[in-house]
Each structure stands twice: as C-alpha cells, then as structure tokens.
Amino acid sequence: MASILQFFQRGLQKTKTTLFRGFQGLFGKGGEKWTAATYEQLEAALIGTDLGYEITDRLVSEIRDRYERGLIETSSDIMAIGREVILDLLHVGEPASVHYAETGPTVIMLVGVNGSGKTTSAAKLAHYFMQQGKKVLLGAGDTFRAAGIEQLQIWGQRLGCPVVGGKQGGDAAAVAYDAVSAGRQRGMDVVIIDTAGRQHTRADLMNELAKVKRVISKEMPEAPHEIWLTVDASIGTNALIQAREFGKLFPLTGLILTKLDGTGKGGVVVAIRRELGYPVQFVGLGEQMDDLQPFDPESYVQALFE
C-alpha cells in the first residue's frame, strides 16, 4: 500500500514538471543578473499551473525580494520559497474534515456539473469509508443520465456495498429520501447520495437540486451533513469559476477535485482554497479505487516542491 505522499507525488507529477521547467530555465543563463524579463518568465511558469494571479504575484514578489538580498542561488531556493508560501496559504481557514453525524448515518450529498466525476467519486468514497471500517450505502440519484444508475449499481456490486436507486427519469429526490431512510433502518454509518449533473446557470436544475436537499432533511433533519462539489481539476482556472458560481447558489461544505493526475494545472487547489475558502476534502490522483485520497496540505506541497 502506497503512502499518502506517494499518491500525491504520482498524481502531481505533471504539475511539478511544469514548475521545474520554468524554474530551471532561470539558471541556465551563465549567471546573468535577473531582469524584468526573468520575472515575467517566472510568472508565466507559475500561472501555467493555474495558481491564479494573486498567488502568483505574491510568490514572485517574495522571490524578487529574496533574490535582491542575495538569498537565491539555485532553483532549489525558489522551490523552498514556494513550499513555504503555498503551505501558509493552504492552512488558512477551516481544515478539511468530515463532519460525522452524532447519531445515525452521516449523509454526504455530491453535486456538480456534467462530467465532473460525481458517480465515480461516490464509488471511490464508499471504498475509502469501507476501508475505515464503516458501513456504507450508496444512493443512485443521477436519474437523468442513461447509465447513471446502472454505473453506480455496478460499482456497488464490486465493492459489496448496497445501492438504493430508482428508474431512469424518476424522481431524484425520492431516491435520496429512500437512501437515507434505508441507511437509518440498516444501521449504516455513511450514506453517499449521487446526483445528476447540473449547470449553475440553469435555475430550474438548481431548484431541483435544492428539492433533493429539502427531502433529505425531511427524513433526517440534520442531513445532509456534507454537501461536496466535485470539480474536474484538469479545467484549471475554469474549475475556480465553477466552484465560485456554484457556491453562490448552493450551501457547499467542501470540494472534491477529480482528475488532478491528468493535468499540469494542480495549482488550482491553492487558488480555490485562497479565494473561496472551501476545504478541499478529497483529490483524485489516478484511476484506481485507492487514488481518491483525503487532501493533505503537507503531502501536496512536498510533492510539488521537493
């Protein structure tokens, strides 16, 4: 079993390569003094990871200040600054943690746009919690997509995890209600509700999602305990925009960033945390079941800057 650091190192390899290429280029000029063009090159390397302009500006300013004081001689010195600044940014606000129910099952509702990886994330979350010794039930609430229910049922069979579903085109709120009810009756520890993809620009679809939440609360007043937005990290800055706009319309408690391993834009994790304050609960670092991991700031920073 790989350590959590090894998961992050493998999953963030493309982002780290983007950083190294930009940084190492600064030291291939025969000891020439850095100029405005040098800092522009450095800025481009950082923006290429989708850290965002505010964070990039802070990093470049810090690097410029230390360079002018003679404190930077190698690319390793820059990486050390990056590690220090980014870790500081990631520790702002509430840390990521699951808010478990005091009694009855903890209900986690997954929301997000089409193609963000909700259904696969639901299955991987079930696997994660089952590995922690918890009894998990899945609710197949994506009743709009042709294969949504079937896909989750297949995952449930593989995992040995019960799945409550309905018919395609059926009432998603009814599925969610039945899943929470079944979770309570069967003594489950965690109930994970998958939902259909929603565009935050469609008020009618967002209203339907709000109905799902209301119906869950009727069956269990304090639920859902967590509402996590799944976001495809490979879309970079657009993931930040998506999270910002979705959060205006729905009471999110955290994010799951999927497909982080397939992009060099892993800096978006920091941008989302800095601008929106949402805790990043889990990150997708590969295709295997174990590759959805709880987000760990120290492992993230170590994987990028060491």
VEXDREN-2710 file (C-alpha; in Angstrom, 1 decimal):
% VEXDREN-2710
k/r/px/py/pz
1/MET/0.0/0.0/0.0
2/ALA/1.5/3.3/-1.1
3/SER/1.8/6.1/1.5
4/ILE/-0.3/9.3/1.0
5/LEU/2.8/11.2/0.0
6/GLN/3.5/8.6/-2.8
7/PHE/-0.1/9.1/-4.0
8/PHE/0.4/12.8/-4.2
9/GLN/3.9/12.5/-5.8
10/ARG/2.5/10.3/-8.6
11/GLY/-0.7/12.3/-9.1
12/LEU/1.0/15.8/-9.2
13/GLN/3.9/14.8/-11.4
14/LYS/2.7/16.8/-14.4
15/THR/2.2/19.9/-12.3
16/LYS/5.6/19.5/-10.7
17/THR/7.2/19.2/-14.2
18/THR/5.6/22.4/-15.3
19/LEU/7.1/24.2/-12.3
20/PHE/10.5/22.7/-12.7
21/ARG/10.8/23.6/-16.3
22/GLY/10.0/27.2/-15.6
23/PHE/12.3/27.5/-12.6
24/GLN/15.3/25.7/-14.0
25/GLY/15.3/28.0/-17.0
26/LEU/16.1/30.9/-14.8
27/PHE/19.5/29.4/-14.0
28/GLY/20.7/28.5/-17.5
29/LYS/21.9/31.9/-18.4
30/GLY/25.5/31.7/-17.2
31/GLY/25.0/33.7/-14.0
32/GLU/23.4/36.7/-15.8
33/LYS/21.6/39.1/-13.4
34/TRP/17.9/38.7/-13.4
35/THR/15.9/41.3/-15.2
36/ALA/12.2/42.2/-15.6
37/ALA/12.0/39.6/-18.4
38/THR/13.3/37.0/-15.9
39/TYR/10.4/37.7/-13.5
40/GLU/8.0/37.5/-16.4
41/GLN/9.3/34.1/-17.2
42/LEU/8.9/33.0/-13.6
43/GLU/5.4/34.4/-13.5
44/ALA/4.5/32.5/-16.7
45/ALA/5.7/29.3/-15.1
46/LEU/3.6/29.8/-12.0
47/ILE/0.5/30.9/-13.9
48/GLY/0.9/27.8/-16.1
49/THR/-0.1/25.7/-13.1
50/ASP/-3.2/27.8/-12.5
51/LEU/-2.2/29.1/-9.2
52/GLY/-4.0/32.3/-10.1
53/TYR/-2.7/35.8/-10.5
54/GLU/-3.0/36.9/-6.8
55/ILE/-1.0/33.9/-5.5
56/THR/1.5/34.1/-8.4
57/ASP/2.1/37.8/-7.7
58/ARG/2.7/37.0/-4.0
59/LEU/5.2/34.3/-4.9
60/VAL/7.1/36.4/-7.5
61/SER/7.3/39.4/-5.1
62/GLU/8.7/37.1/-2.4
63/ILE/11.2/35.6/-4.8
64/ARG/12.2/39.0/-6.1
65/ASP/12.8/40.3/-2.6
66/ARG/15.0/37.4/-1.6
67/TYR/16.9/37.4/-4.8
68/GLU/17.8/41.1/-4.4
69/ARG/19.0/40.3/-0.9
70/GLY/21.3/37.6/-2.3
71/LEU/19.3/34.7/-0.8
72/ILE/18.6/32.8/-4.0
73/GLU/21.4/30.9/-5.9
74/THR/19.7/27.8/-7.3
75/SER/16.2/26.6/-8.4
76/SER/16.1/24.7/-5.1
77/ASP/16.0/28.0/-3.3
78/ILE/13.0/29.0/-5.3
79/MET/11.2/25.7/-4.6
80/ALA/11.8/26.3/-0.9
81/ILE/10.1/29.7/-1.1
82/GLY/7.2/28.1/-3.0
83/ARG/6.8/25.4/-0.4
84/GLU/6.8/28.0/2.4
85/VAL/4.3/30.4/0.8
86/ILE/1.9/27.7/-0.5
87/LEU/1.7/25.8/2.7
88/ASP/0.9/29.0/4.5
89/LEU/-1.9/29.7/2.1
90/LEU/-3.4/26.2/2.4
91/HIS/-3.6/26.5/6.2
92/VAL/-5.9/29.5/6.1
93/GLY/-9.4/28.8/7.2
94/GLU/-11.2/25.7/8.4
95/PRO/-9.2/22.5/7.8
96/ALA/-10.7/19.7/5.7
97/SER/-12.5/17.1/7.9
98/VAL/-15.7/15.1/7.6
99/HIS/-18.5/16.2/10.0
100/TYR/-19.8/12.9/11.2
101/ALA/-23.4/12.6/12.5
102/GLU/-23.7/12.2/16.3
103/THR/-26.4/9.6/15.7
104/GLY/-27.5/7.7/12.6
105/PRO/-25.7/7.7/9.3
106/THR/-23.6/10.6/8.1
107/VAL/-25.2/11.8/4.8
108/ILE/-22.9/13.1/2.1
109/MET/-24.5/14.7/-1.0
110/LEU/-22.4/15.1/-4.1
111/VAL/-23.2/17.9/-6.6
112/GLY/-21.5/19.3/-9.7
113/VAL/-21.7/19.7/-13.4
114/ASN/-21.9/17.0/-16.0
115/GLY/-18.6/15.1/-16.4
116/SER/-17.0/16.3/-13.2
117/GLY/-16.7/12.7/-11.9
118/LYS/-19.5/12.5/-9.3
119/THR/-20.6/8.9/-9.8
120/THR/-17.0/7.6/-9.8
121/SER/-16.2/9.7/-6.8
122/ALA/-19.2/8.3/-5.0
123/ALA/-17.9/4.8/-5.5
124/LYS/-14.4/5.7/-4.5
125/LEU/-15.6/7.5/-1.4
126/ALA/-17.6/4.4/-0.5
127/HIS/-14.4/2.3/-0.9
128/TYR/-12.5/4.8/1.3
129/PHE/-15.0/4.8/4.1
130/MET/-15.3/1.0/3.9
131/GLN/-11.6/0.7/4.3
132/GLN/-12.0/2.7/7.5
133/GLY/-14.4/0.0/8.8
134/LYS/-17.6/1.9/8.2
135/LYS/-20.8/0.5/6.8
136/VAL/-21.7/2.5/3.6
137/LEU/-24.8/2.8/1.4
138/LEU/-24.9/4.5/-1.9
139/GLY/-27.9/6.4/-3.3
140/ALA/-28.1/6.4/-7.1
141/GLY/-29.7/9.8/-7.5
142/ASP/-28.5/10.5/-11.1
143/THR/-31.8/9.6/-12.6
144/PHE/-31.3/11.8/-15.7
145/ARG/-28.3/10.1/-17.2
146/ALA/-29.0/6.9/-19.1
147/ALA/-26.2/4.9/-17.4
148/GLY/-26.1/6.8/-14.1
149/ILE/-28.0/4.3/-12.0
150/GLU/-26.5/1.3/-13.7
151/GLN/-23.0/2.6/-13.3
152/LEU/-23.3/3.1/-9.6
153/GLN/-25.0/-0.3/-9.1
154/ILE/-22.1/-2.0/-10.9
155/TRP/-19.7/-0.2/-8.6
156/GLY/-21.8/-1.3/-5.6
157/GLN/-21.6/-4.9/-6.7
158/ARG/-17.8/-4.7/-7.0
159/LEU/-17.4/-3.1/-3.6
160/GLY/-20.0/-5.2/-1.8
161/CYS/-21.8/-2.0/-1.0
162/PRO/-25.7/-1.7/-1.1
163/VAL/-27.2/0.7/-3.6
164/VAL/-30.6/2.3/-3.5
165/GLY/-31.8/3.5/-6.9
166/GLY/-34.8/4.2/-9.0
167/LYS/-35.8/4.3/-12.6
168/GLN/-34.2/6.5/-15.3
169/GLY/-36.2/9.7/-15.5
170/GLY/-37.6/9.1/-12.0
171/ASP/-37.7/11.5/-9.1
172/ALA/-34.2/12.0/-7.8
173/ALA/-35.5/13.5/-4.5
174/ALA/-37.5/10.3/-3.9
175/VAL/-34.3/8.2/-4.4
176/ALA/-32.4/10.4/-2.0
177/TYR/-35.2/10.0/0.6
178/ASP/-35.3/6.2/0.2
179/ALA/-31.5/6.0/0.5
180/VAL/-31.4/8.0/3.8
181/SER/-34.3/6.0/5.1
182/ALA/-32.6/2.7/4.2
183/GLY/-29.4/3.9/5.8
184/ARG/-31.1/4.6/9.1
185/GLN/-33.0/1.4/9.1
186/ARG/-30.0/-0.7/8.3
187/GLY/-27.7/0.9/10.8
188/MET/-25.3/2.4/8.2
189/ASP/-22.5/4.7/9.1
190/VAL/-22.3/6.7/5.9
191/VAL/-24.9/7.3/3.1
192/ILE/-23.5/8.9/-0.1
193/ILE/-26.0/10.4/-2.5
194/ASP/-25.0/10.8/-6.1
195/THR/-26.9/13.5/-8.1
196/ALA/-27.3/14.4/-11.8
197/GLY/-25.0/16.9/-13.3
198/ARG/-26.2/20.5/-13.0
199/GLN/-25.2/23.7/-14.8
200/HIS/-25.1/26.5/-12.3
201/THR/-26.6/28.8/-15.0
202/ARG/-29.8/26.7/-15.1
203/ALA/-32.1/27.9/-12.3
204/ASP/-34.6/25.1/-12.9
205/LEU/-32.0/22.4/-12.4
206/MET/-30.6/24.1/-9.4
207/ASN/-34.1/24.3/-7.9
208/GLU/-34.5/20.5/-8.4
209/LEU/-31.2/20.0/-6.6
210/ALA/-32.5/22.2/-3.7
211/LYS/-35.6/19.9/-3.6
212/VAL/-33.3/16.9/-3.1
213/LYS/-31.7/18.6/-0.2
214/ARG/-35.0/19.5/1.4
215/VAL/-36.4/16.0/1.0
216/ILE/-33.3/14.5/2.7
217/SER/-33.8/16.9/5.6
218/LYS/-37.4/15.7/6.0
219/GLU/-36.2/12.2/6.5
220/MET/-33.3/13.2/8.7
221/PRO/-33.5/16.9/9.9
222/GLU/-29.8/17.5/10.4
223/ALA/-28.9/15.9/7.0
224/PRO/-27.2/16.2/4.6
225/HIS/-24.2/16.7/6.9
226/GLU/-21.9/17.3/4.0
227/ILE/-22.5/18.8/0.5
228/TRP/-19.4/18.4/-1.6
229/LEU/-18.9/19.8/-5.1
230/THR/-17.0/17.6/-7.5
231/VAL/-14.8/19.7/-9.8
232/ASP/-12.6/18.5/-12.7
233/ALA/-9.2/19.9/-11.9
234/SER/-8.0/19.5/-15.4
235/ILE/-10.0/22.5/-16.5
236/GLY/-7.8/24.7/-14.4
237/THR/-9.0/28.2/-13.8
238/ASN/-12.4/27.3/-15.0
239/ALA/-12.7/25.0/-12.0
240/LEU/-12.3/28.0/-9.8
241/ILE/-15.0/29.9/-11.7
242/GLN/-17.3/26.9/-11.5
243/ALA/-16.8/26.5/-7.7
244/ARG/-17.3/30.2/-7.2
245/GLU/-20.6/30.4/-9.1
246/PHE/-22.0/27.1/-7.8
247/GLY/-21.3/28.1/-4.2
248/LYS/-23.4/31.2/-4.7
249/LEU/-26.4/29.0/-5.3
250/PHE/-25.9/26.0/-3.0
251/PRO/-24.6/25.7/0.6
252/LEU/-21.3/23.8/-0.1
253/THR/-19.3/22.4/2.7
254/GLY/-16.3/21.3/0.7
255/LEU/-14.8/20.2/-2.7
256/ILE/-13.6/17.0/-4.3
257/LEU/-11.1/17.8/-7.0
258/THR/-11.0/15.0/-9.6
259/LYS/-8.5/14.1/-12.3
260/LEU/-5.7/16.0/-10.6
261/ASP/-3.2/13.4/-12.0
262/GLY/-4.1/14.2/-15.6
263/THR/-3.2/17.9/-15.6
264/GLY/-0.3/20.3/-15.1
265/LYS/-2.8/22.7/-13.5
266/GLY/-2.7/21.4/-10.0
267/GLY/-2.1/24.9/-8.6
268/VAL/-5.9/25.4/-8.9
269/VAL/-6.1/23.7/-5.5
270/VAL/-4.4/26.7/-3.9
271/ALA/-6.4/29.2/-5.9
272/ILE/-9.7/27.7/-4.8
273/ARG/-8.7/27.5/-1.2
274/ARG/-7.4/31.1/-1.2
275/GLU/-10.2/32.8/-3.0
276/LEU/-13.3/30.8/-1.9
277/GLY/-12.2/29.3/1.5
278/TYR/-13.8/25.9/0.8
279/PRO/-11.9/23.0/2.4
280/VAL/-10.7/20.6/-0.3
281/GLN/-11.9/17.3/1.2
282/PHE/-10.6/14.7/-1.4
283/VAL/-8.5/14.8/-4.5
284/GLY/-8.5/12.3/-7.4
285/LEU/-4.9/11.2/-8.1
286/GLY/-5.4/8.3/-10.5
287/GLU/-7.9/5.8/-11.9
288/GLN/-7.7/3.1/-9.2
289/MET/-10.0/2.9/-6.2
290/ASP/-7.4/4.0/-3.7
291/ASP/-6.4/7.0/-5.8
292/LEU/-9.1/9.2/-4.3
293/GLN/-7.3/10.5/-1.2
294/PRO/-8.1/12.9/1.6
295/PHE/-6.4/16.2/0.8
296/ASP/-3.3/16.7/2.8
297/PRO/-1.6/20.1/2.5
298/GLU/1.8/18.9/3.6
299/SER/1.9/16.0/1.1
300/TYR/0.6/18.3/-1.6
301/VAL/3.3/20.9/-1.0
302/GLN/6.0/18.3/-0.6
303/ALA/5.0/16.5/-3.8
304/LEU/5.2/19.8/-5.8
305/PHE/8.3/21.5/-4.3
306/GLU/10.7/18.7/-3.2
END
